[in-house]
Amino acid sequence: MRTLAAAILPLILIGCATEAPLNARAALDRLQDLATPHAAALAGEDVNEMRRTGRDLIASIDAAAGPQ
C-alpha cells in the first residue's frame, strides 16, 4: 500500500506542475461566446436549454480558472 501511495503522489504533482497557463484574452473570448447564448436561454422558456448553456458556461469558467 505504501508503494502505491509513493508512486501516485509524484504523478499527481507532475501533472499539476506541468499545466500551462491559459491565454487570458482567449479565455475571455470563449466565455463571451458562451455567455451570450446562456443569457438568451435565460430569457426564454426552455429550461433544458437554460441548464445546457449554464453547464457549458460553468465548465469553461472552471477550465479557465485552472487548478486551485
Secondary structure as UniProt FT lines:
FT   HELIX           2..17
FT   HELIX           24..43
FT   HELIX           47..65
//
